[in-house]
Amino acid sequence: MMAASRSARSRGGPVSIVIGVLMSAAAVTLAVASLLHWGVAIPLGTATISDPFRAAAIPEAVIAVVVGSGAVSVLTRRPPAWWLALAATVLGVLGTAYGLTVTVRRGQPGDIAYHVSRLSVLAAAAGLLLTPRARRELSDRSSVR
């Protein structure tokens, strides 16, 4: 029974898996948004997504790398997973909140909806990270592979 319990923890508990998936989704959307802001157009059938805005390209790329690193630490169960994920998520929330203030001033409904949805995903990850169960799952060094 003890070996089975330890094996289950080494794969990550359900809360840490959800956190890793939420953070991964946020990181991927940040990377795509950065590419769009660099001027890369993404064709989707008959429509094309294009949103060149260079002032946002670098910050979104940096936040994508940070949030992605936090997601990798959670999903691979690295020893600093909890605090790294929390710090990365807080940076993502702050960066997204700032980006939302910029997009509200620009008045682009699609960008506003994107920032609000990403903020929701990151807030969910942050909320889960603050639960005792997540901290236990991500701080338990005996469960590291």
DRENRO-655998 format. One record per atom (N, C-alpha, C): atom name; residue in three letters; x, y, z. Coordinates in Angstrom, 2 decimals. Layout:
residues N
DOKOL,atom,rest,east,north,up
DOKOL,CA,ALA,X,Y,Z $
...
***
This chain:
residues 145
DOKOL,atom,rest,east,north,up
DOKOL,N,MET,0.83,-1.19,0.00 $
DOKOL,CA,MET,0.00,0.00,0.00 $
DOKOL,C,MET,0.87,1.26,0.00 $
DOKOL,N,MET,1.93,1.25,0.81 $
DOKOL,CA,MET,2.81,2.41,0.88 $
DOKOL,C,MET,3.50,2.66,-0.45 $
DOKOL,N,ALA,3.95,1.59,-1.14 $
DOKOL,CA,ALA,4.62,1.73,-2.43 $
DOKOL,C,ALA,3.67,2.29,-3.47 $
DOKOL,N,ALA,2.43,1.84,-3.46 $
DOKOL,CA,ALA,1.45,2.34,-4.42 $
DOKOL,C,ALA,1.17,3.82,-4.18 $
DOKOL,N,SER,1.08,4.22,-2.92 $
DOKOL,CA,SER,0.84,5.61,-2.58 $
DOKOL,C,SER,2.01,6.49,-3.02 $
DOKOL,N,ARG,3.22,6.02,-2.76 $
DOKOL,CA,ARG,4.41,6.78,-3.16 $
DOKOL,C,ARG,4.49,6.88,-4.69 $
DOKOL,N,SER,4.14,5.79,-5.41 $
DOKOL,CA,SER,4.17,5.79,-6.87 $
DOKOL,C,SER,3.16,6.79,-7.42 $
DOKOL,N,ALA,1.97,6.85,-6.84 $
DOKOL,CA,ALA,0.95,7.79,-7.30 $
DOKOL,C,ALA,1.42,9.23,-7.09 $
DOKOL,N,ARG,2.08,9.49,-5.96 $
DOKOL,CA,ARG,2.57,10.84,-5.71 $
DOKOL,C,ARG,3.68,11.22,-6.67 $
DOKOL,N,SER,4.50,10.27,-7.09 $
DOKOL,CA,SER,5.61,10.59,-7.98 $
DOKOL,C,SER,5.12,11.04,-9.35 $
DOKOL,N,ARG,3.91,10.60,-9.72 $
DOKOL,CA,ARG,3.34,11.04,-11.00 $
DOKOL,C,ARG,2.69,12.40,-10.85 $
DOKOL,N,GLY,2.45,12.82,-9.67 $
DOKOL,CA,GLY,1.75,14.07,-9.43 $
DOKOL,C,GLY,0.31,13.78,-9.09 $
DOKOL,N,GLY,-0.19,14.51,-8.13 $
DOKOL,CA,GLY,-1.58,14.34,-7.74 $
DOKOL,C,GLY,-2.48,15.07,-8.71 $
DOKOL,N,PRO,-3.79,14.87,-8.54 $
DOKOL,CA,PRO,-4.74,15.50,-9.46 $
DOKOL,C,PRO,-4.67,17.02,-9.45 $
DOKOL,N,VAL,-4.43,17.62,-8.31 $
DOKOL,CA,VAL,-4.37,19.08,-8.25 $
DOKOL,C,VAL,-3.14,19.59,-8.99 $
DOKOL,N,SER,-2.00,18.96,-8.78 $
DOKOL,CA,SER,-0.79,19.42,-9.46 $
DOKOL,C,SER,-0.89,19.22,-10.98 $
DOKOL,N,ILE,-1.57,18.18,-11.41 $
DOKOL,CA,ILE,-1.75,17.97,-12.86 $
DOKOL,C,ILE,-2.61,19.08,-13.44 $
DOKOL,N,VAL,-3.70,19.43,-12.77 $
DOKOL,CA,VAL,-4.57,20.51,-13.24 $
DOKOL,C,VAL,-3.79,21.83,-13.29 $
DOKOL,N,ILE,-3.01,22.09,-12.26 $
DOKOL,CA,ILE,-2.20,23.32,-12.23 $
DOKOL,C,ILE,-1.23,23.34,-13.40 $
DOKOL,N,GLY,-0.55,22.23,-13.64 $
DOKOL,CA,GLY,0.40,22.15,-14.75 $
DOKOL,C,GLY,-0.26,22.37,-16.09 $
DOKOL,N,VAL,-1.45,21.80,-16.27 $
DOKOL,CA,VAL,-2.18,21.97,-17.53 $
DOKOL,C,VAL,-2.63,23.42,-17.70 $
DOKOL,N,LEU,-3.16,24.04,-16.65 $
DOKOL,CA,LEU,-3.58,25.44,-16.73 $
DOKOL,C,LEU,-2.39,26.35,-17.06 $
DOKOL,N,MET,-1.28,26.12,-16.38 $
DOKOL,CA,MET,-0.09,26.94,-16.64 $
DOKOL,C,MET,0.45,26.71,-18.05 $
DOKOL,N,SER,0.41,25.48,-18.52 $
DOKOL,CA,SER,0.87,25.18,-19.88 $
DOKOL,C,SER,0.00,25.89,-20.91 $
DOKOL,N,ALA,-1.31,25.84,-20.70 $
DOKOL,CA,ALA,-2.22,26.51,-21.63 $
DOKOL,C,ALA,-1.94,28.01,-21.67 $
DOKOL,N,ALA,-1.73,28.60,-20.50 $
DOKOL,CA,ALA,-1.42,30.04,-20.45 $
DOKOL,C,ALA,-0.12,30.34,-21.17 $
DOKOL,N,ALA,0.89,29.50,-20.96 $
DOKOL,CA,ALA,2.20,29.73,-21.59 $
DOKOL,C,ALA,2.10,29.62,-23.11 $
DOKOL,N,VAL,1.36,28.65,-23.60 $
DOKOL,CA,VAL,1.21,28.49,-25.05 $
DOKOL,C,VAL,0.49,29.69,-25.65 $
DOKOL,N,THR,-0.60,30.14,-25.00 $
DOKOL,CA,THR,-1.32,31.29,-25.55 $
DOKOL,C,THR,-0.47,32.55,-25.50 $
DOKOL,N,LEU,0.35,32.68,-24.46 $
DOKOL,CA,LEU,1.27,33.83,-24.40 $
DOKOL,C,LEU,2.29,33.78,-25.53 $
DOKOL,N,ALA,2.81,32.62,-25.83 $
DOKOL,CA,ALA,3.78,32.47,-26.92 $
DOKOL,C,ALA,3.14,32.80,-28.26 $
DOKOL,N,VAL,1.92,32.31,-28.48 $
DOKOL,CA,VAL,1.22,32.61,-29.73 $
DOKOL,C,VAL,0.92,34.11,-29.82 $
DOKOL,N,ALA,0.47,34.70,-28.72 $
DOKOL,CA,ALA,0.20,36.14,-28.72 $
DOKOL,C,ALA,1.47,36.93,-29.02 $
DOKOL,N,SER,2.59,36.50,-28.48 $
DOKOL,CA,SER,3.86,37.18,-28.75 $
DOKOL,C,SER,4.19,37.11,-30.24 $
DOKOL,N,LEU,4.02,35.93,-30.83 $
DOKOL,CA,LEU,4.27,35.80,-32.28 $
DOKOL,C,LEU,3.34,36.71,-33.08 $
DOKOL,N,LEU,2.07,36.75,-32.71 $
DOKOL,CA,LEU,1.13,37.63,-33.40 $
DOKOL,C,LEU,1.55,39.09,-33.27 $
DOKOL,N,HIS,2.03,39.46,-32.09 $
DOKOL,CA,HIS,2.44,40.84,-31.87 $
DOKOL,C,HIS,3.75,41.19,-32.58 $
DOKOL,N,TRP,4.55,40.17,-32.91 $
DOKOL,CA,TRP,5.75,40.40,-33.72 $
DOKOL,C,TRP,5.39,40.60,-35.18 $
DOKOL,N,GLY,4.11,40.31,-35.52 $
DOKOL,CA,GLY,3.67,40.51,-36.90 $
DOKOL,C,GLY,3.45,39.22,-37.67 $
DOKOL,N,VAL,3.57,38.08,-37.01 $
DOKOL,CA,VAL,3.32,36.80,-37.67 $
DOKOL,C,VAL,1.81,36.63,-37.81 $
DOKOL,N,ALA,1.34,36.42,-39.02 $
DOKOL,CA,ALA,-0.09,36.20,-39.27 $
DOKOL,C,ALA,-0.36,34.70,-39.24 $
DOKOL,N,ILE,-1.48,34.33,-38.62 $
DOKOL,CA,ILE,-1.85,32.92,-38.52 $
DOKOL,C,ILE,-3.13,32.69,-39.31 $
DOKOL,N,PRO,-3.01,31.97,-40.45 $
DOKOL,CA,PRO,-4.20,31.70,-41.26 $
DOKOL,C,PRO,-5.05,30.59,-40.62 $
DOKOL,N,LEU,-6.35,30.82,-40.56 $
DOKOL,CA,LEU,-7.31,29.85,-40.05 $
DOKOL,C,LEU,-8.43,29.69,-41.08 $
DOKOL,N,GLY,-8.19,28.85,-42.04 $
DOKOL,CA,GLY,-9.20,28.67,-43.10 $
DOKOL,C,GLY,-9.35,29.94,-43.92 $
DOKOL,N,THR,-10.55,30.50,-43.90 $
DOKOL,CA,THR,-10.81,31.70,-44.69 $
DOKOL,C,THR,-10.43,32.98,-43.95 $
DOKOL,N,ALA,-10.15,32.89,-42.66 $
DOKOL,CA,ALA,-9.77,34.06,-41.86 $
DOKOL,C,ALA,-8.29,34.00,-41.51 $
DOKOL,N,THR,-7.74,35.13,-41.20 $
DOKOL,CA,THR,-6.34,35.22,-40.76 $
DOKOL,C,THR,-6.29,36.07,-39.49 $
DOKOL,N,ILE,-5.58,35.56,-38.50 $
DOKOL,CA,ILE,-5.39,36.33,-37.26 $
DOKOL,C,ILE,-4.09,37.10,-37.40 $
DOKOL,N,SER,-4.19,38.40,-37.24 $
DOKOL,CA,SER,-3.02,39.27,-37.34 $
DOKOL,C,SER,-3.21,40.41,-36.35 $
DOKOL,N,ASP,-2.21,40.64,-35.51 $
DOKOL,CA,ASP,-2.32,41.70,-34.51 $
DOKOL,C,ASP,-0.93,42.24,-34.18 $
DOKOL,N,PRO,-0.30,42.91,-35.13 $
DOKOL,CA,PRO,1.03,43.44,-34.85 $
DOKOL,C,PRO,0.96,44.56,-33.79 $
DOKOL,N,PHE,1.70,44.37,-32.71 $
DOKOL,CA,PHE,1.77,45.35,-31.62 $
DOKOL,C,PHE,3.07,45.07,-30.88 $
DOKOL,N,ARG,4.16,45.57,-31.44 $
DOKOL,CA,ARG,5.50,45.22,-30.95 $
DOKOL,C,ARG,5.74,45.53,-29.48 $
DOKOL,N,ALA,5.06,46.50,-28.94 $
DOKOL,CA,ALA,5.28,46.85,-27.52 $
DOKOL,C,ALA,4.90,45.70,-26.60 $
DOKOL,N,ALA,4.01,44.80,-27.06 $
DOKOL,CA,ALA,3.59,43.67,-26.22 $
DOKOL,C,ALA,4.36,42.40,-26.52 $
DOKOL,N,ALA,5.06,42.35,-27.65 $
DOKOL,CA,ALA,5.71,41.10,-28.09 $
DOKOL,C,ALA,6.75,40.58,-27.10 $
DOKOL,N,ILE,7.66,41.42,-26.67 $
DOKOL,CA,ILE,8.72,40.97,-25.77 $
DOKOL,C,ILE,8.18,40.63,-24.38 $
DOKOL,N,PRO,7.36,41.50,-23.77 $
DOKOL,CA,PRO,6.83,41.12,-22.45 $
DOKOL,C,PRO,6.05,39.80,-22.49 $
DOKOL,N,GLU,5.25,39.58,-23.53 $
DOKOL,CA,GLU,4.50,38.32,-23.61 $
DOKOL,C,GLU,5.44,37.13,-23.79 $
DOKOL,N,ALA,6.50,37.31,-24.55 $
DOKOL,CA,ALA,7.46,36.21,-24.72 $
DOKOL,C,ALA,8.15,35.87,-23.40 $
DOKOL,N,VAL,8.54,36.90,-22.66 $
DOKOL,CA,VAL,9.20,36.67,-21.37 $
DOKOL,C,VAL,8.25,35.97,-20.40 $
DOKOL,N,ILE,7.02,36.46,-20.33 $
DOKOL,CA,ILE,6.05,35.85,-19.42 $
DOKOL,C,ILE,5.74,34.41,-19.86 $
DOKOL,N,ALA,5.69,34.16,-21.17 $
DOKOL,CA,ALA,5.47,32.80,-21.68 $
DOKOL,C,ALA,6.57,31.86,-21.19 $
DOKOL,N,VAL,7.82,32.31,-21.25 $
DOKOL,CA,VAL,8.94,31.47,-20.81 $
DOKOL,C,VAL,8.86,31.22,-19.31 $
DOKOL,N,VAL,8.55,32.25,-18.54 $
DOKOL,CA,VAL,8.48,32.11,-17.08 $
DOKOL,C,VAL,7.33,31.19,-16.68 $
DOKOL,N,VAL,6.14,31.42,-17.23 $
DOKOL,CA,VAL,4.99,30.57,-16.89 $
DOKOL,C,VAL,5.22,29.14,-17.41 $
DOKOL,N,GLY,5.81,29.03,-18.59 $
DOKOL,CA,GLY,6.13,27.70,-19.12 $
DOKOL,C,GLY,7.12,26.96,-18.23 $
DOKOL,N,SER,8.11,27.68,-17.71 $
DOKOL,CA,SER,9.08,27.05,-16.79 $
DOKOL,C,SER,8.39,26.58,-15.52 $
DOKOL,N,GLY,7.48,27.39,-15.02 $
DOKOL,CA,GLY,6.71,26.98,-13.85 $
DOKOL,C,GLY,5.88,25.74,-14.12 $
DOKOL,N,ALA,5.27,25.69,-15.31 $
DOKOL,CA,ALA,4.46,24.52,-15.69 $
DOKOL,C,ALA,5.33,23.27,-15.78 $
DOKOL,N,VAL,6.50,23.39,-16.37 $
DOKOL,CA,VAL,7.41,22.25,-16.48 $
DOKOL,C,VAL,7.82,21.77,-15.10 $
DOKOL,N,SER,8.10,22.70,-14.19 $
DOKOL,CA,SER,8.51,22.29,-12.84 $
DOKOL,C,SER,7.38,21.53,-12.14 $
DOKOL,N,VAL,6.14,21.96,-12.37 $
DOKOL,CA,VAL,4.99,21.27,-11.77 $
DOKOL,C,VAL,4.81,19.89,-12.38 $
DOKOL,N,LEU,4.82,19.83,-13.70 $
DOKOL,CA,LEU,4.55,18.55,-14.38 $
DOKOL,C,LEU,5.67,17.53,-14.23 $
DOKOL,N,THR,6.90,18.00,-14.00 $
DOKOL,CA,THR,8.02,17.07,-13.82 $
DOKOL,C,THR,8.37,16.87,-12.35 $
DOKOL,N,ARG,7.63,17.56,-11.47 $
DOKOL,CA,ARG,7.79,17.42,-10.02 $
DOKOL,C,ARG,9.19,17.77,-9.53 $
DOKOL,N,ARG,9.77,18.83,-10.05 $
DOKOL,CA,ARG,11.07,19.28,-9.57 $
DOKOL,C,ARG,10.93,19.80,-8.14 $
DOKOL,N,PRO,11.97,19.68,-7.32 $
DOKOL,CA,PRO,11.87,20.11,-5.91 $
DOKOL,C,PRO,11.36,21.54,-5.70 $
DOKOL,N,PRO,11.75,22.53,-6.52 $
DOKOL,CA,PRO,11.22,23.88,-6.23 $
DOKOL,C,PRO,9.87,24.15,-6.90 $
DOKOL,N,ALA,9.13,23.10,-7.25 $
DOKOL,CA,ALA,7.92,23.26,-8.07 $
DOKOL,C,ALA,6.91,24.24,-7.48 $
DOKOL,N,TRP,6.61,24.13,-6.19 $
DOKOL,CA,TRP,5.54,24.95,-5.64 $
DOKOL,C,TRP,5.87,26.43,-5.70 $
DOKOL,N,TRP,7.02,26.82,-5.16 $
DOKOL,CA,TRP,7.32,28.25,-5.13 $
DOKOL,C,TRP,7.58,28.79,-6.53 $
DOKOL,N,LEU,8.20,28.01,-7.41 $
DOKOL,CA,LEU,8.45,28.46,-8.77 $
DOKOL,C,LEU,7.13,28.65,-9.51 $
DOKOL,N,ALA,6.22,27.70,-9.35 $
DOKOL,CA,ALA,4.91,27.81,-10.00 $
DOKOL,C,ALA,4.14,29.02,-9.47 $
DOKOL,N,LEU,4.20,29.23,-8.18 $
DOKOL,CA,LEU,3.49,30.36,-7.59 $
DOKOL,C,LEU,4.07,31.68,-8.10 $
DOKOL,N,ALA,5.39,31.81,-8.09 $
DOKOL,CA,ALA,6.03,33.04,-8.57 $
DOKOL,C,ALA,5.72,33.27,-10.05 $
DOKOL,N,ALA,5.79,32.22,-10.85 $
DOKOL,CA,ALA,5.51,32.34,-12.29 $
DOKOL,C,ALA,4.06,32.74,-12.52 $
DOKOL,N,THR,3.16,32.17,-11.75 $
DOKOL,CA,THR,1.73,32.47,-11.92 $
DOKOL,C,THR,1.44,33.91,-11.49 $
DOKOL,N,VAL,2.05,34.35,-10.41 $
DOKOL,CA,VAL,1.85,35.73,-9.97 $
DOKOL,C,VAL,2.36,36.70,-11.04 $
DOKOL,N,LEU,3.54,36.42,-11.62 $
DOKOL,CA,LEU,4.05,37.26,-12.70 $
DOKOL,C,LEU,3.07,37.25,-13.87 $
DOKOL,N,GLY,2.54,36.08,-14.22 $
DOKOL,CA,GLY,1.58,35.98,-15.30 $
DOKOL,C,GLY,0.32,36.78,-15.03 $
DOKOL,N,VAL,-0.18,36.71,-13.80 $
DOKOL,CA,VAL,-1.38,37.47,-13.43 $
DOKOL,C,VAL,-1.11,38.97,-13.52 $
DOKOL,N,LEU,0.02,39.41,-12.97 $
DOKOL,CA,LEU,0.34,40.84,-13.00 $
DOKOL,C,LEU,0.55,41.34,-14.43 $
DOKOL,N,GLY,1.28,40.57,-15.24 $
DOKOL,CA,GLY,1.52,40.95,-16.63 $
DOKOL,C,GLY,0.23,40.99,-17.43 $
DOKOL,N,THR,-0.64,40.01,-17.21 $
DOKOL,CA,THR,-1.91,39.96,-17.92 $
DOKOL,C,THR,-2.82,41.11,-17.48 $
DOKOL,N,ALA,-2.83,41.41,-16.19 $
DOKOL,CA,ALA,-3.64,42.52,-15.70 $
DOKOL,C,ALA,-3.17,43.85,-16.32 $
DOKOL,N,TYR,-1.85,44.02,-16.40 $
DOKOL,CA,TYR,-1.33,45.23,-17.05 $
DOKOL,C,TYR,-1.72,45.24,-18.53 $
DOKOL,N,GLY,-1.56,44.10,-19.20 $
DOKOL,CA,GLY,-1.94,44.00,-20.61 $
DOKOL,C,GLY,-3.41,44.31,-20.83 $
DOKOL,N,LEU,-4.24,43.90,-19.88 $
DOKOL,CA,LEU,-5.67,44.19,-19.97 $
DOKOL,C,LEU,-5.92,45.70,-19.92 $
DOKOL,N,THR,-5.18,46.41,-19.06 $
DOKOL,CA,THR,-5.37,47.87,-18.99 $
DOKOL,C,THR,-5.00,48.53,-20.32 $
DOKOL,N,VAL,-3.98,47.99,-20.98 $
DOKOL,CA,VAL,-3.57,48.53,-22.28 $
DOKOL,C,VAL,-4.63,48.23,-23.34 $
DOKOL,N,THR,-5.13,46.99,-23.36 $
DOKOL,CA,THR,-6.10,46.63,-24.39 $
DOKOL,C,THR,-7.44,47.33,-24.17 $
DOKOL,N,VAL,-7.80,47.59,-22.93 $
DOKOL,CA,VAL,-9.05,48.33,-22.68 $
DOKOL,C,VAL,-8.92,49.74,-23.28 $
DOKOL,N,ARG,-7.76,50.36,-23.09 $
DOKOL,CA,ARG,-7.55,51.71,-23.67 $
DOKOL,C,ARG,-7.57,51.67,-25.20 $
DOKOL,N,ARG,-7.08,50.58,-25.79 $
DOKOL,CA,ARG,-7.07,50.44,-27.25 $
DOKOL,C,ARG,-8.46,50.09,-27.77 $
DOKOL,N,GLY,-9.32,49.57,-26.91 $
DOKOL,CA,GLY,-10.70,49.29,-27.27 $
DOKOL,C,GLY,-10.91,48.15,-28.26 $
DOKOL,N,GLN,-10.08,47.11,-28.16 $
DOKOL,CA,GLN,-10.22,45.97,-29.08 $
DOKOL,C,GLN,-10.89,44.82,-28.33 $
DOKOL,N,PRO,-12.16,44.54,-28.65 $
DOKOL,CA,PRO,-12.92,43.53,-27.91 $
DOKOL,C,PRO,-12.28,42.14,-27.91 $
DOKOL,N,GLY,-11.70,41.72,-29.01 $
DOKOL,CA,GLY,-11.05,40.40,-29.07 $
DOKOL,C,GLY,-9.87,40.30,-28.12 $
DOKOL,N,ASP,-9.06,41.35,-28.08 $
DOKOL,CA,ASP,-7.91,41.37,-27.17 $
DOKOL,C,ASP,-8.35,41.42,-25.71 $
DOKOL,N,ILE,-9.42,42.18,-25.47 $
DOKOL,CA,ILE,-9.94,42.27,-24.10 $
DOKOL,C,ILE,-10.43,40.90,-23.64 $
DOKOL,N,ALA,-11.20,40.23,-24.50 $
DOKOL,CA,ALA,-11.71,38.89,-24.16 $
DOKOL,C,ALA,-10.56,37.92,-23.93 $
DOKOL,N,TYR,-9.52,37.99,-24.77 $
DOKOL,CA,TYR,-8.36,37.12,-24.61 $
DOKOL,C,TYR,-7.69,37.35,-23.25 $
DOKOL,N,HIS,-7.46,38.61,-22.90 $
DOKOL,CA,HIS,-6.79,38.91,-21.63 $
DOKOL,C,HIS,-7.64,38.48,-20.43 $
DOKOL,N,VAL,-8.95,38.69,-20.51 $
DOKOL,CA,VAL,-9.83,38.29,-19.41 $
DOKOL,C,VAL,-9.81,36.76,-19.26 $
DOKOL,N,SER,-9.85,36.04,-20.39 $
DOKOL,CA,SER,-9.84,34.57,-20.29 $
DOKOL,C,SER,-8.50,34.06,-19.77 $
DOKOL,N,ARG,-7.40,34.65,-20.22 $
DOKOL,CA,ARG,-6.09,34.22,-19.71 $
DOKOL,C,ARG,-5.94,34.57,-18.24 $
DOKOL,N,LEU,-6.46,35.72,-17.84 $
DOKOL,CA,LEU,-6.44,36.10,-16.43 $
DOKOL,C,LEU,-7.22,35.09,-15.60 $
DOKOL,N,SER,-8.33,34.61,-16.12 $
DOKOL,CA,SER,-9.14,33.62,-15.42 $
DOKOL,C,SER,-8.38,32.30,-15.24 $
DOKOL,N,VAL,-7.70,31.87,-16.29 $
DOKOL,CA,VAL,-6.92,30.63,-16.23 $
DOKOL,C,VAL,-5.80,30.76,-15.21 $
DOKOL,N,LEU,-5.09,31.88,-15.25 $
DOKOL,CA,LEU,-3.98,32.08,-14.31 $
DOKOL,C,LEU,-4.49,32.26,-12.87 $
DOKOL,N,ALA,-5.62,32.92,-12.71 $
DOKOL,CA,ALA,-6.19,33.07,-11.37 $
DOKOL,C,ALA,-6.61,31.71,-10.82 $
DOKOL,N,ALA,-7.15,30.85,-11.67 $
DOKOL,CA,ALA,-7.52,29.49,-11.24 $
DOKOL,C,ALA,-6.28,28.72,-10.80 $
DOKOL,N,ALA,-5.20,28.83,-11.59 $
DOKOL,CA,ALA,-3.96,28.15,-11.22 $
DOKOL,C,ALA,-3.43,28.69,-9.89 $
DOKOL,N,ALA,-3.46,30.01,-9.73 $
DOKOL,CA,ALA,-2.98,30.62,-8.48 $
DOKOL,C,ALA,-3.83,30.17,-7.30 $
DOKOL,N,GLY,-5.14,30.15,-7.49 $
DOKOL,CA,GLY,-6.03,29.71,-6.42 $
DOKOL,C,GLY,-5.75,28.28,-6.01 $
DOKOL,N,LEU,-5.53,27.41,-6.99 $
DOKOL,CA,LEU,-5.21,26.01,-6.69 $
DOKOL,C,LEU,-3.86,25.89,-6.00 $
DOKOL,N,LEU,-2.89,26.70,-6.45 $
DOKOL,CA,LEU,-1.55,26.65,-5.83 $
DOKOL,C,LEU,-1.60,27.03,-4.35 $
DOKOL,N,LEU,-2.55,27.86,-3.98 $
DOKOL,CA,LEU,-2.64,28.31,-2.60 $
DOKOL,C,LEU,-3.37,27.33,-1.69 $
DOKOL,N,THR,-3.85,26.24,-2.24 $
DOKOL,CA,THR,-4.50,25.23,-1.39 $
DOKOL,C,THR,-3.45,24.39,-0.68 $
DOKOL,N,PRO,-3.75,23.92,0.52 $
DOKOL,CA,PRO,-2.81,23.06,1.23 $
DOKOL,C,PRO,-2.47,21.79,0.44 $
DOKOL,N,ARG,-3.44,21.25,-0.28 $
DOKOL,CA,ARG,-3.20,20.02,-1.03 $
DOKOL,C,ARG,-2.16,20.23,-2.13 $
DOKOL,N,ALA,-2.26,21.35,-2.85 $
DOKOL,CA,ALA,-1.28,21.63,-3.90 $
DOKOL,C,ALA,0.10,21.83,-3.31 $
DOKOL,N,ARG,0.16,22.56,-2.23 $
DOKOL,CA,ARG,1.47,22.79,-1.61 $
DOKOL,C,ARG,2.08,21.47,-1.15 $
DOKOL,N,ARG,1.24,20.59,-0.60 $
DOKOL,CA,ARG,1.72,19.28,-0.15 $
DOKOL,C,ARG,2.19,18.46,-1.35 $
DOKOL,N,GLU,1.38,18.42,-2.41 $
DOKOL,CA,GLU,1.75,17.63,-3.60 $
DOKOL,C,GLU,3.04,18.13,-4.24 $
DOKOL,N,LEU,3.22,19.45,-4.26 $
DOKOL,CA,LEU,4.36,20.02,-4.97 $
DOKOL,C,LEU,5.57,20.27,-4.08 $
DOKOL,N,SER,5.43,20.11,-2.78 $
DOKOL,CA,SER,6.55,20.33,-1.87 $
DOKOL,C,SER,7.08,19.05,-1.26 $
DOKOL,N,ASP,6.39,17.94,-1.46 $
DOKOL,CA,ASP,6.78,16.68,-0.87 $
DOKOL,C,ASP,8.00,16.11,-1.61 $
DOKOL,N,ARG,9.16,16.31,-1.05 $
DOKOL,CA,ARG,10.40,15.88,-1.71 $
DOKOL,C,ARG,10.51,14.36,-1.82 $
DOKOL,N,SER,9.81,13.63,-0.98 $
DOKOL,CA,SER,9.88,12.17,-1.07 $
DOKOL,C,SER,9.18,11.65,-2.31 $
DOKOL,N,SER,8.35,12.51,-2.96 $
DOKOL,CA,SER,7.61,12.05,-4.13 $
DOKOL,C,SER,8.29,12.46,-5.43 $
DOKOL,N,VAL,9.44,13.12,-5.35 $
DOKOL,CA,VAL,10.15,13.54,-6.55 $
DOKOL,C,VAL,10.77,12.33,-7.22 $
DOKOL,N,ARG,10.67,12.31,-8.52 $
DOKOL,CA,ARG,11.20,11.17,-9.29 $
DOKOL,C,ARG,12.69,11.03,-9.15 $
***
